[in-house]
Amino acid sequence: MNILPLAAFKLNRILPIFLLTLVVACNDPVAKDPKSWGWLVAPEHKILVKLAISMDDQVKGLSGTRDQEWPDDQGMLFVYPEEGSRGFWMPDTYFDLDLIYFDKDFKIIDIDRKVPHFIGRYPQERIPRARIVWARHVLEMKAKSQLSQKLKVGDQFRFESPELPPQIK
């Protein structure tokens, strides 16, 4: 019995699936860098998020990021070890933002929509500020995001990543 044709047949079926999986994994920032990226997942939504965990990342946020450099339905998740008063301002931002505030269980507790952008850092008194909210984590998304517009207070999410940051565990 010649098994070579059978092996070639199986290889022809498996190889494309393997290559597709490899391409998807290479384009998935979560797979490439699970300490910096993750997913916020709800029954109706899945949001790719870049994590802002360090003080430097949190101070920078999306400042300096141009509109074309940040996909509309992607977010930046500010991760904190405990609940607290969360205040944000918008120096050197190039697009309006929605700020989505979460409790410790990733339930949306408040949303501040269409916080105006401000190109530059001066005069500081003119830089827009979001209202201060008591929350555990905060998600920034483009205000023009269709996905962001669908989010509402009470939506329940879970955080997914191969490596959970200690601030989330």
DOLUMFI-813526 format. One record per residue (C-alpha): x, z, y. Coordinates in nm, 4 decimals, always signed. Each point is the difference from the previous one (the first is absolute). Layout:
% DOLUMFI-813526
px|pz|py
X|Z|Y .
...
% end
This chain:
% DOLUMFI-813526
px|pz|py
+0.0000|+0.0000|+0.0000 .
+0.1417|-0.1013|+0.3352 .
-0.0673|+0.2792|+0.2538 .
+0.1685|-0.1787|+0.2892 .
-0.3196|-0.1784|+0.1222 .
-0.1917|+0.3286|-0.0190 .
+0.2714|+0.1805|+0.1985 .
+0.0044|-0.2780|+0.2603 .
-0.3798|+0.0161|+0.0259 .
+0.0089|+0.3790|+0.0574 .
+0.2858|-0.0333|+0.2482 .
-0.1930|-0.2656|+0.1956 .
-0.2939|+0.2416|+0.0253 .
+0.1997|+0.3144|+0.0796 .
+0.2633|-0.1440|+0.2365 .
-0.2408|-0.0950|+0.2826 .
-0.1615|+0.3446|-0.0118 .
+0.3424|+0.1651|+0.0059 .
+0.1155|-0.2145|+0.2939 .
-0.3207|+0.0672|+0.1951 .
+0.0421|+0.3744|-0.0586 .
+0.3612|-0.0218|+0.1170 .
-0.0964|-0.1885|+0.3184 .
-0.2778|+0.2476|+0.0809 .
+0.2310|+0.2969|-0.0595 .
+0.2703|-0.1511|+0.2228 .
-0.2530|-0.0496|+0.2836 .
-0.1524|+0.3471|-0.0360 .
+0.1670|+0.2392|+0.2468 .
-0.1305|+0.2973|-0.2005 .
+0.1867|-0.1211|-0.3091 .
+0.3144|-0.0704|+0.2045 .
+0.0046|+0.3268|+0.1960 .
-0.2490|+0.2583|-0.1302 .
+0.1402|+0.2722|+0.2279 .
-0.0957|-0.1993|+0.3114 .
-0.3219|-0.1756|-0.1068 .
-0.3236|+0.0799|-0.1787 .
-0.3682|-0.0811|-0.0274 .
-0.3073|+0.1728|+0.1370 .
-0.2726|-0.0793|-0.2502 .
-0.3775|+0.0481|+0.0192 .
-0.2732|-0.1654|-0.2058 .
-0.0512|-0.2709|+0.2653 .
+0.3450|-0.0106|+0.1629 .
+0.3701|-0.0228|-0.0793 .
+0.2448|+0.0326|+0.2886 .
+0.3750|-0.0603|-0.0239 .
+0.1703|+0.2727|+0.2056 .
+0.3523|+0.0523|+0.1248 .
+0.0775|+0.3703|-0.0034 .
+0.1157|+0.1838|+0.3114 .
+0.1362|+0.3220|-0.1472 .
+0.3163|+0.0809|+0.1950 .
-0.0159|+0.1157|+0.3611 .
+0.1874|-0.3170|+0.1052 .
-0.2551|-0.2232|-0.1763 .
-0.2877|+0.1958|+0.1519 .
+0.1406|-0.0163|+0.3528 .
+0.0554|-0.3766|-0.0323 .
-0.3277|-0.0789|-0.1764 .
-0.0951|-0.3591|+0.0764 .
+0.1811|-0.0014|+0.3371 .
+0.1957|-0.3204|+0.0452 .
-0.1904|-0.1787|-0.2789 .
-0.1323|-0.3376|+0.1137 .
-0.3458|-0.1187|-0.0998 .
+0.1324|-0.2726|-0.2301 .
+0.2325|+0.2486|-0.1747 .
-0.2806|+0.2244|-0.1292 .
-0.2818|-0.1312|-0.2237 .
-0.3506|+0.0753|+0.1277 .
-0.1174|+0.1925|-0.3072 .
+0.3168|+0.2031|-0.0510 .
+0.0441|+0.3529|+0.1334 .
+0.2580|+0.2613|+0.0822 .
-0.0790|+0.3375|-0.1541 .
+0.1376|+0.3058|+0.1785 .
+0.0526|+0.2583|-0.2730 .
+0.0103|+0.3713|+0.0837 .
+0.0563|+0.3036|-0.2257 .
-0.2986|+0.1866|+0.1470 .
-0.2976|-0.0401|+0.2305 .
+0.0632|+0.0205|+0.3720 .
-0.0813|-0.1334|+0.3434 .
+0.0810|-0.3729|-0.0001 .
+0.0584|-0.1753|+0.3302 .
+0.1270|-0.3564|+0.0383 .
+0.1065|-0.2119|+0.2938 .
+0.0702|-0.3730|+0.0139 .
+0.3361|-0.0743|+0.1673 .
+0.1372|-0.3489|-0.0622 .
-0.2925|-0.1126|-0.2162 .
-0.1071|-0.3634|-0.0153 .
-0.3515|+0.0321|-0.1441 .
-0.2934|+0.2409|+0.0274 .
-0.0293|+0.2529|-0.2807 .
-0.2631|+0.1831|-0.1977 .
+0.1069|+0.3513|-0.0998 .
-0.1644|+0.1295|-0.3156 .
+0.0308|+0.3734|-0.0619 .
-0.0047|+0.1504|-0.3521 .
-0.0340|+0.3461|-0.1454 .
+0.2305|+0.1211|-0.2793 .
-0.2107|-0.1818|-0.2612 .
+0.0147|-0.3352|+0.1848 .
-0.3589|+0.0150|+0.1198 .
-0.0464|-0.1635|+0.3413 .
-0.0966|+0.2711|+0.2481 .
+0.0276|-0.1931|+0.3292 .
+0.0812|-0.3447|+0.1383 .
+0.1281|-0.0843|+0.3480 .
-0.0648|-0.3726|+0.0439 .
+0.1697|-0.2555|+0.2231 .
+0.2666|+0.2229|+0.1521 .
+0.1590|-0.2378|+0.2546 .
+0.3525|-0.1296|-0.0426 .
+0.2648|+0.0369|+0.2699 .
+0.3041|-0.2254|+0.0184 .
+0.2932|+0.2044|+0.1267 .
+0.0714|+0.3702|+0.0407 .
-0.0490|+0.0551|+0.3731 .
-0.1746|+0.1287|+0.1938 .
-0.0719|+0.2594|-0.2676 .
-0.3151|+0.1270|+0.1695 .
-0.1601|-0.3427|-0.0528 .
+0.0698|-0.0151|-0.3746 .
-0.3304|+0.0305|-0.1913 .
-0.0520|+0.3010|-0.2222 .
-0.2362|+0.0484|-0.2917 .
-0.2159|+0.3104|+0.0011 .
+0.1452|+0.3024|-0.1794 .
-0.1526|+0.0654|-0.3435 .
+0.0584|+0.2773|-0.2543 .
+0.1009|-0.1903|-0.3162 .
+0.2458|-0.0154|-0.2877 .
+0.0938|-0.3700|+0.0005 .
-0.0538|-0.2867|+0.2448 .
-0.0242|-0.3726|-0.0650 .
+0.0761|-0.2576|+0.2704 .
-0.1479|-0.3465|-0.0449 .
-0.0471|-0.2935|+0.2338 .
-0.3277|+0.0379|+0.1866 .
-0.0805|-0.3646|-0.0724 .
+0.0299|+0.0575|-0.3763 .
-0.3206|-0.0895|-0.1803 .
+0.0872|+0.2582|-0.2638 .
+0.0491|+0.2733|+0.2594 .
-0.3412|-0.0807|+0.1485 .
-0.1628|+0.0705|-0.3388 .
+0.1451|+0.3517|-0.0254 .
-0.2292|+0.2874|+0.0911 .
+0.0042|+0.3784|+0.0206 .
-0.0664|+0.1436|-0.3451 .
+0.1752|-0.2789|-0.1951 .
+0.2055|+0.1536|-0.2806 .
+0.3406|-0.1462|-0.0887 .
+0.2792|+0.0838|-0.2390 .
+0.3688|-0.0699|+0.0534 .
+0.1817|-0.2049|-0.2648 .
+0.3717|-0.0592|-0.0367 .
+0.2462|+0.0233|-0.2891 .
+0.1712|+0.2826|+0.1916 .
-0.2240|+0.2464|+0.1828 .
+0.1628|+0.1522|+0.3074 .
+0.0091|+0.3816|-0.0196 .
-0.2197|+0.0154|+0.3132 .
-0.2845|-0.1593|-0.1993 .
+0.0281|+0.1834|-0.3327 .
% end
